[in-house]
Amino acid sequence: MKIYLKIWRQKDASSKGKIVDYTMNGIEGDMSFLEMLDILNEDLISKGEVPIEFDHDCREGICGTCSLQINGRPHGPDRLITACQLHMRSFKDGDTIVIEPFRAKAFPVIKDLIVDRNSFERIQQAGGFISVNTSGRTVDANSIPIRKENADKAFNAAACIGCGACVAACKNASAMLFTSAKVSQFALLPQGRIEASERVENMVRQMDLEGFGNCTNTGACEIECPKGISLENIARMNREYLSASIKG
């Protein structure tokens, strides 16, 4: 296949970026999207040009670092996958592909397609943990009865990989889906109820401090989430937050 690429290039956080055009020939449908970028970078390096910087790690859809805006959609045209799981067979010969970094005030561009997502880490550090001493005593966890429905919902919420697709998909750059998933995975389990009020208040406060917008209620976050995190988590976080606010 012959593919035309329009890629965002930005030297550093303080420099002005721009779209740069590239043309690639001989692209095979079985190549992953990141493999295609690897080939482009090899070509740029052989020409003595600066390669394109983009985040990647596991390339198995687990870590969430391969966050790319592809033709206006986080992680590309397919659903429930990350950019590293996207294959070139999703495109046709002669297609033009626009590749940009995730756009959000709280995700400043570091270089080219790499953004700083430490804001997510700070939200997690504000309350996304439990203080129960587990210390390897798995018998303690196994001895507490938990409704299967709650266990399944907690497990599904915990599947969030923190890639930021929800933020990139939202016109308000809201982090409500991410934050609510981190709140829900503990709120649904007895181990997490001990400090539930403090957790939700601290995490929501940090989310606002980072500059994320409010929920738009359009559902774009759930649609673009590679793990299919449900909007139900946002409703649950809102209930948890209201309850914590009333308790004072």
Buried (B, 14 or more C-beta within 10 A) or exposed (E): BEBEBBBBBBEEEEEEBEEEEBEBEEBEEEBBBBBBBBBBBEEBEEEEEEBBBBBBEEBEBEBBBBBBBBBEBBBBEBEEBBBBBBBBEBBEEEBEBBBBBBBBEBBBBBBBBBBEBEBBEBBBEBBBEBEBEEEEEEEEEEEEEBEEEEEEBBEBBBEBBBBBBBBBBBEBBBBBBBBBBBBBBBBBBEBBEEBBBEBBBBBBBBBBEBBBBEBBEEBBBBBBBBBEBBBBBBEBBBEBBEEBEEEE
